[in-house]
């Protein structure tokens, strides 16, 4: 806080009618100094209050001999319009006047009673809404020779939206507050706490990271609402939560989190709630149909209005363009302290610096042998590892053993294009996620089928909504094994352990609304040639029956969609040669399939279960800089040498919930755009690897070389 400001001589030269000893200009400067403390990117939300006639209170508390001198219409408008602005103390919920503080040493005794009276009136008022403005200057600084109360706001406090005015945004904030209060009166703290702890944080919670930030915000609000604070303090703190949230993010009742809490309140079991949540998240914020022409035109108009035409084009990011604050660790080519100085000096440092020499090869082999022969040194959380081990790491390798963890960073093709994302940079990310269909998993497991932890699995799912409602088409899952046996409904098991453990819809009897069938080997799968196909045993109407078949071999997953023919028709889905967990000569739908499989580790240029050098450890882009948005999740990415997505990245350039609020109404058009758009530059991408969030299990294996020269293996089981 600025104090002891002496501007009297300067101001008197410009205003000969000034009362030099009153300290008016010092008070004016003190108010400006208070607001200047609200620095760009770090200011708290500001709120309007219902205080009235504040200027009259100000004038009544000025000594009578100077009262006429300070009667001013410009100052009246300023005090009545802006003098009631407040902040909220996060600890107590009490209001803090934005402008008035009689304890400020810069306030002359002449004005202290007036400032004190206004502060007390403002801080005992009630919030009526958040304050937002399109103008940097509040009030009229000067008319002629007269100076008036005014404020110049920091840039971060000025609304710069091209799509909405500050009045529209304030109206949205009020609606957010009203909707949040309604939800707090409906859902208890215990309900949201159960939803988070037992469902959203469960290791199998599908896409829970998409809504966990929203749920955590609501839990914070519910904790406040259930506290023993006064009603005014609770409402003030709820306003503070609304003020810090993006528009619409706290509309909890209409979200998957709200549906989850409804299920809990209806007495559903945790198992059922988890299944329903997974089903809901399968389609959450995913466009189910193409946009209309009118929707596309409206979205195009808004994108042009916001200047975002070039911003939608995406490319793979490069490690050297990430900001410094993104990095938790980098491989800087350091050597252990035990390496002899003369040996280092004999190593090439020019064009052959990266050449693998006989000495390096022997050293690496020795280190690998020592590491793999030893038991894991420790099992710990990432937080502990980052605190105690990471500062001493010279080199690090991660075991590529989970295709679902593969990730890539993307950026705008044009680095100067306007940012389309809610946080302060243009980088986005996506997880591989494989080709697993959560609905298929849900229905197979509900029928007591084995879906996970298998050697080979071939799953079939088809839609079964027959117009008559009495029965459905019966598709059958078949496999011809290397031993020549035929697994199907008439012979559901073979002697190697293969089994049809889920069979649906014996013709004429509708047994499943969403029918699934499942053939799997938990162990004992023979080497040789496998052929899977779908047979239409009984077609009960003329409606085409679309089906999806999914093949999983170890860590790799493939999927195919097709239309079953009429009764008696057969559709090949997958055939391949299998040897000790390795798939070759794969054919999908009867056609050769190049590459190692959609979503598999090999498709990311990695060898499954091999240790891969880590080039850097970074946090997710939504956590970078002073405009971070932690509610979008907290992720840690291990960028791997040579890792890249050999697919086109369609549908992954950006996701709707991370985009600026102005684009939210056009989600369907934007989803259609990104679904059809290729992420450019896959062949040169070097910011890909494996990612982990704060939620759920990690099960990450790291092999590290520390500065002392020792190599150890760590198992990171969770974030904290």
DRENVEX-714655 format. One record per residue (C-alpha): x, y, z; residue in one letter. Coordinates in steps of 0.05 Angstrom, whole numbers, plus 5000, padded with zeros to 4 digits. Layout:
BEGIN
XYZA/...
This chain:
BEGIN
500050005000X/502750684981X/502851185038X/505351875058X/503552144989X/504652894983X/501553154920X/498853814947X/503954284915X/503253954847X/495653954848X/495154664875X/498954924815X/493554624770X/487654774816X/488255454851X/481855334889X/484454714926X/484154685002X/491554515012X/491154225082X/485153765073X/489053215037X/483953084981X/489052904929X/492652444978X/486052074989X/484852034914X/491851734904X/490851244962X/484550974929X/488250874864X/493950534900X/489150024932X/486449824864X/493349794834X/494849224882X/489948814841X/495248614791X/493748314724X/492047574728X/492047574804X/486047984825X/480247714865X/473147764839X/469848434854X/462448484874X/456949004875X/452949124939X/446149414957X/449050004996X/445150644981X/446351394986X/453751294998X/455551994973X/450852315024X/454351925079X/461052155052X/458952885051X/455652855120X/462152625152X/466553165122X/467753755170X/462454285160X/467454825141X/469654445078X/463154105059X/461054595006X/467854554973X/467153804961X/460053804935X/460953534864X/456353174815X/462152784783X/464452524851X/457252384870X/456351934809X/462951584822X/461751434896X/454551214886X/456250784826X/462850484847X/463950644920X/460150024942X/464749524908X/467548984953X/472048374956X/470647754998X/475447495051X/476346755035X/477446545108X/471646895142X/466847085086X/466647805109X/466448375058X/472448825046X/471349505015X/475149574950X/476550324960X/475550545032X/480350425089X/481250975142X/487350605170X/491250795108X/496651285130X/495551685066X/488551875088X/488652565121X/484852635187X/480253125151X/477352535109X/478251965158X/471152005188X/468052005118X/472351425094X/470851035158X/463351155152X/463250925080X/467450305095X/462750085151X/456650185107X/459649805050X/462249225091X/455549105125X/451749115059X/449648505018X/452548274952X/447848364893X/452248104838X/459248064809X/462148714781X/464748684710X/466149274663X/468249424592X/471750064614X/478650144643X/477050834670X/471650894723X/469251604735X/471352264705X/478552444722X/477953184707X/473253734682X/476754384668X/481154554728X/477354074775X/479953384792X/474852844811X/474952164843X/476451624791X/479850954783X/483950644727X/483149894729X/488549374714X/487849044646X/485748384676X/479648704707X/476948964641X/472348534599X/475348424530X/470047954502X/468148064429X/461847644438X/458447914501X/458048574539X/459748634612X/452348704628X/450948034594X/456547704631X/454147984698X/447247714683X/450347024670X/454047054736X/447647214773X/444246624740X/450146174759X/449446394831X/441946264831X/442745564800X/448345394849X/444245594910X/438545154884X/443244564877X/446144684947X/439244644976X/438043984940X/444643614949X/448143525015X/455543545028X/455442795045X/452342644977X/457543014936X/463142734981X/460742024968X/460142164893X/467342404890X/470741914937X/467141274917X/465541384843X/469541944810X/476141764844X/475241014832X/480740744788X/475740504734X/471641144732X/471041284657X/472942004636X/471942234708X/477442754698X/472543124652X/467943284710X/472243204772X/474143944774X/466844134771X/465143644826X/470843904870X/468244614862X/461344394882X/464144004942X/467644644964X/461145024958X/457344474995X/462444495051X/461345245058X/453845165056X/453944635111X/458545045156X/456745415220X/458146105189X/452846645188X/448046625129X/451147265100X/458246985105X/456046345071X/452746715014X/458847155006X/463346555000X/458646234949X/459146874909X/466746824913X/466446114884X/461846354828X/466346944814X/472346484804X/468645984760X/467545994686X/460346104663X/456045484668X/461045044703X/457045024767X/450544814734X/451444164772X/444243894771X/444143814695X/451143514692X/453542784698X/455542954770X/448343174785X/445642524755X/450642134797X/448242484860X/441042364840X/442541614835X/445841614903X/439941984934X/435241474902X/438840924941X/442540604883X/448540184902X/455540444889X/456539904836X/450340124798X/452240854805X/459040714775X/455940344716X/450840894703X/456241424708X/460641054657X/454740994610X/453141734617X/460341934605X/460641524541X/456742084506X/458242674551X/460143284509X/460942834449X/456843034389X/451842474372X/449742774305X/452243244252X/450743984261X/445344304219X/447144804165X/444445374209X/448645144268X/454845124225X/453445814197X/452346104267X/458745774292X/462646034233X/460046734246X/462046714319X/468946434303X/470047004254X/467447514304X/472347264356X/478047254307X/479146504316X/478946264244X/486346064244X/486145824316X/482445174302X/487944864260X/492244414305X/499144104300X/503343674345X/507444074395X/514944074402X/518544024468X/522944634456X/516945094451X/514044924519X/514745474571X/519745394628X/514245344681X/511544704647X/517744294665X/518543894728X/524843554701X/528943524637X/534343064612X/540043564605X/545343054586X/548543064655X/553442524676X/553742184744X/558942464791X/562441784792X/564241824718X/571741964712X/573242664688X/578342414638X/573241934609X/568442514600X/573742934566X/575042364517X/567842334493X/566042674427X/562243324436X/561243534363X/557543214306X/558642514335X/556442704406X/550442234403X/554041654371X/553341004409X/560540794421X/563040124447X/564340434515X/557340744519X/554040104496X/557739704549X/556140214603X/548740224584X/548439464582X/551639424651X/546739934679X/540839574648X/543138904674X/544039184744X/537239504743X/533338914716X/536638414761X/534938814823X/528238844858X/524539504855X/527939964905X/521540274929X/514140374918X/512041094930X/507441654908X/509342144854X/509142714904X/514342364947X/518642164887X/518542874860X/520543144927X/526042654947X/528642304885X/527342744824X/532243304843X/538042794840X/536042434775X/540842474716X/537242004668X/530341684672X/526741144634X/519340944637X/516540264622X/511640284563X/506539794590X/499740134584X/497040404518X/491440754555X/496541234585X/499541464519X/498642214507X/500742774461X/501143534466X/498243944408X/498644684392X/495745194343X/498645144273X/499345904273X/502846094339X/500346814333X/493046604326X/488046814380X/487646294436X/481345864435X/482645544503X/480245764572X/487245784601X/492946254582X/496345864526X/494545504462X/497044804480X/492244224487X/493043484502X/489642824491X/490142124517X/490341524471X/484941134508X/485440554458X/479040324424X/475640044485X/468040154484X/465740294555X/458640074539X/461139404514X/465439314577X/459539504621X/454639014589X/459638434584X/461538494657X/454238574677X/453037894644X/458937594683X/463537584623X/471137674628X/473238324595X/479938524626X/486338154643X/485937664584X/490737404532X/485737454475X/478737724474X/473637814418X/467338194439X/461138324398X/455638844410X/449639044367X/443539484373X/437239094385X/431439584384X/426239184345X/420039604328X/415439064354X/418939044421X/417938294428X/424438004403X/430938184370X/435837944318X/440637404341X/447837514319X/453036994340X/460337054357X/464836514326X/472136334329X/476335814291X/482435674334X/489535454315X/487734754341X/481934714291X/476534754344X/470435194333X/468035624391X/460735854385X/454035774421X/453835034403X/460934904430X/462535454479X/469335194504X/475634884476X/481134504512X/486135094510X/481835524555X/478035924503X/470736044522X/464436384498X/462536654567X/456837114545X/451536904494X/445637354477X/438737294444X/436936584427X/432636734367X/425436904384X/427037094456X/429537794470X/434337724529X/438538374524X/436639084505X/443839184483X/446138474467X/453438284473X/457437644464X/464537504488X/469936984471X/476337014512X/482636664535X/484936844605X/491136404594X/493435814553X/492036114484X/495535704431X/500335984380X/497735974309X/492236264265X/485736534293X/479536724254X/473537094285X/467037234249X/459837444262X/454136994238X/446937244232X/443136654260X/436336964256X/434237634226X/427337814254X/425838434212X/428438824152X/432139344194X/439739324181X/443339094243X/449739484256X/454739144301X/461439294332X/466838774343X/472838904388X/479238494390X/484138544448X/490738174449X/494638354511X/495339104513X/493139234441X/485939364420X/482639384352X/475339524333X/471139454271X/463939654255X/459739334201X/452539154182X/450138434189X/446738154128X/440337754128X/439237084162X/444936604147X/449937134127X/457037154154X/461837744165X/469237644179X/471738114233X/478937934250X/484037404230X/491337394251X/497436984268X/499036954342X/505636764375X/507236874448X/503137514453X/505237804386X/500237914330X/502337884256X/498637854189X/492538194219X/486438264174X/480338674194X/473838524159X/477638094110X/482538644090X/489838694110X/491239164168X/497839524165X/501239734229X/500739424297X/493639594316X/489240184331X/491140464398X/496739974413X/503440164441X/506939994376X/502540494340X/506041024381X/512940814356X/514540444421X/516139734440X/511239434489X/513939324560X/520639634542X/524040184582X/524040834541X/528341444557X/524442024588X/526342684556X/522343124603X/516843124656X/511743674648X/505043874677X/498743954635X/497944624598X/491944834640X/496744914699X/501845364665X/502646104679X/498346594718X/491946424680X/491745694702X/485045324706X/486244754756X/478944534751X/480544214683X/484843694720X/491943624744X/496143174698X/503542974697X/506442784629X/512742374618X/515242554548X/518641954516X/524241934466X/521641734397X/514341694419X/509241954369X/502141784349X/502341464280X/494941584272X/492142234246X/489642484313X/482642614285X/477842844338X/483343004387X/485743704369X/481544014424X/475843834469X/469744274479X/470144354555X/477044674551X/474945214501X/473145934515X/465946014541X/463746404479X/464545764438X/460545304485X/453845394447X/457345144383X/460044494412X/456644044361X/459644424302X/466544454335X/466443704351X/464643554279X/470344004256X/475643674300X/473042974283X/474543104210X/481043484221X/488043194221X/493143414272X/499043614230X/506443444239X/506042754270X/512642544239X/516543094277X/512643084342X/517143024404X/512243214460X/508742544466X/509242024520X/505141754579X/500542164624X/497642084693X/492642494732X/491942624807X/486142144809X/486541394809X/492340914806X/498741054767X/502540394766X/508340724731X/515140384731X/521240844727X/528540654720X/532941234742X/540341384743X/542141874798X/548142344806X/551841844848X/551841354790X/547040844820X/541040574781X/534540404815X/527440204796X/521540564827X/514240384824X/509841004826X/503140764851X/499241414856X/499842174855X/499842294930X/
